[in-house]
């Protein structure tokens, strides 16, 4: 939660439940491409290719960007290398992750 609280509007966005449409999430992840420099993402939605950078994504989600480093990796690991595999063998259920998708 402390990482989310750094970004005004993000906790409220994540706490709000809307209709979770599993097929939309599947299409998003099946078509997701993250730019090599991690400055944008591309994905398909409604048969259209979308490309979003940090600023446009924040605008669509209604959150405020801060000037501090925005890498979740940096906030989690600092300069250390992350683990290459999750130590968790259980995946969260669709119900558990549905709050992240609107």
C-alpha positions in Angstrom: 0.0 0.0 0.0 2.8 2.5 0.7 3.9 2.2 -3.0 0.3 2.9 -4.2 -0.2 5.9 -1.9 2.7 7.7 -3.6 0.4 8.3 -6.6 -2.6 10.5 -5.9 -5.8 8.7 -7.1 -4.3 5.2 -7.4 -5.6 3.7 -4.2 -9.1 4.9 -5.0 -8.8 3.5 -8.5 -7.7 0.1 -7.2 -10.4 0.0 -4.5 -13.2 0.7 -7.0 -15.0 -2.5 -8.3 -16.5 -2.4 -11.7 -17.6 -5.2 -14.0 -14.7 -7.6 -14.6 -14.8 -8.9 -18.1 -12.5 -11.9 -18.3 -12.4 -12.0 -22.1 -11.1 -8.4 -22.3 -8.3 -9.3 -19.8 -7.4 -12.3 -21.9 -7.3 -10.3 -25.2 -5.2 -7.6 -23.4 -2.6 -10.0 -22.2 -2.6 -12.1 -25.4 -1.8 -9.0 -27.4 0.3 -7.0 -24.9 3.7 -5.7 -26.0 6.0 -3.7 -23.8 8.5 -1.5 -25.5 12.1 -2.5 -25.0 12.8 0.8 -23.1 9.6 0.3 -21.1 8.4 3.7 -22.0 5.1 2.4 -23.6 2.8 -0.5 -24.0 0.8 -1.7 -27.0 -2.2 -3.9 -27.0 -5.4 -4.7 -29.0 -8.9 -3.6 -27.9 -12.0 -3.6 -30.0 -10.0 -4.6 -33.1 -7.8 -1.5 -32.7 -4.1 -1.3 -31.7 -3.5 1.0 -28.8 -0.2 2.5 -27.6 0.0 4.1 -24.3 2.9 5.9 -22.6 3.0 6.9 -18.9 1.3 10.3 -19.3 -1.5 9.0 -21.5 -2.2 6.0 -19.2 -2.3 8.3 -16.1 -4.7 10.6 -18.0 -7.1 7.7 -18.9 -6.9 6.3 -15.4 -7.4 9.7 -13.7 -4.3 9.5 -11.5 -1.7 12.1 -10.9 1.9 11.5 -11.8 4.8 12.4 -9.5 8.3 13.5 -10.5 10.0 10.8 -8.5 11.3 7.6 -10.1 8.3 5.7 -11.3 9.7 2.2 -11.7 7.9 -0.3 -9.6 11.1 -2.5 -10.0 13.2 0.4 -8.5 10.8 0.8 -5.6 10.7 -2.9 -4.9 14.3 -4.0 -5.5 16.4 -0.8 -5.6 19.5 -1.5 -7.6 19.3 -5.3 -6.9 18.4 -7.8 -9.6 14.8 -9.2 -9.1 14.2 -12.9 -8.7 13.8 -14.6 -12.1 10.9 -16.7 -11.0 8.2 -16.2 -8.5 8.5 -18.2 -5.3 4.7 -18.4 -5.2 3.4 -21.5 -6.8 -0.2 -20.5 -6.5 -1.8 -18.0 -8.9 -4.4 -15.6 -7.6 -8.0 -16.4 -8.7 -9.9 -14.3 -11.2 -11.9 -13.0 -8.4 -8.8 -11.8 -6.5 -7.4 -10.0 -9.4 -10.6 -8.6 -10.8 -10.3 -5.5 -8.7 -7.3 -4.4 -10.9 -9.4 -4.4 -14.1 -12.3 -2.2 -15.0 
